[in-house]
Amino acid sequence: MMEIKLYRLSYEDGEYCVGTEAEVISSHNEWVENSGRFEKEEWADNLATTIQDLEEHWTVEQFYTVVLEVKEGV
């Protein structure tokens, strides 16, 4: 059995992105580097490696879990 959790990153004015843990972390890190809100020296302090790192910048909601069951020999 495999679980895929989907997350939503949002802020006061709306939703930023939706995806798996890896996808929302990647989207956040692209935002840090491309938004113009951070100087290059600040990037390292604001890049994320975990879902918890995102909570400094976003409202993080795990809103759906897809459960996949793998059957061998079918």
C-alpha positions in Angstrom: 0.0 0.0 0.0 1.2 3.5 -0.8 -0.1 6.8 0.4 0.2 10.1 -1.6 -0.7 13.2 0.4 -1.7 16.4 -1.3 -1.0 19.8 0.2 -2.3 23.3 -0.4 -0.2 26.4 0.2 -2.2 29.5 0.6 -1.9 33.1 2.0 -4.3 35.8 3.0 -5.3 36.7 -0.6 -5.6 33.2 -2.1 -4.0 30.0 -3.0 -0.4 29.7 -4.1 -0.2 26.0 -5.2 -1.4 22.4 -4.7 0.6 19.2 -5.0 2.6 16.5 -3.3 5.1 17.3 -0.6 8.0 17.4 -3.1 6.0 19.6 -5.5 4.9 22.3 -3.0 8.4 22.4 -1.5 9.8 22.9 -5.1 7.2 25.6 -5.9 8.1 27.4 -2.7 11.8 27.3 -3.4 11.3 28.6 -6.9 9.2 31.4 -5.3 12.0 32.3 -2.9 14.5 32.5 -5.8 12.3 34.3 -8.3 9.8 36.5 -6.4 12.2 39.4 -5.8 11.2 39.4 -2.1 14.6 38.0 -0.9 18.2 39.0 -1.6 20.4 36.2 -2.8 22.1 36.1 0.6 18.7 35.4 2.2 17.8 32.5 0.0 19.4 29.8 2.1 17.5 30.9 5.2 14.2 30.8 3.4 14.4 27.7 1.2 12.4 24.7 2.5 13.4 21.0 2.8 10.3 19.9 4.9 6.6 20.8 5.0 7.2 22.4 8.4 9.7 24.9 6.8 6.8 26.2 4.6 4.7 27.2 7.6 6.9 30.4 8.1 5.6 31.7 4.7 2.3 30.0 4.0 -0.8 28.4 5.5 -0.1 24.7 4.8 -3.1 22.3 4.6 -2.8 18.6 4.0 -6.2 18.2 2.4 -6.3 14.8 0.6 -4.7 11.4 0.8 -4.7 9.0 -2.1 -4.2 5.4 -1.1 -2.9 3.0 -3.7 -2.9 -0.7 -3.2 -0.5 -2.7 -5.4 -1.6 -6.2 -6.3 1.1 -8.4 -7.7 0.4 -10.9 -10.4 -2.7 -9.1 -11.8 
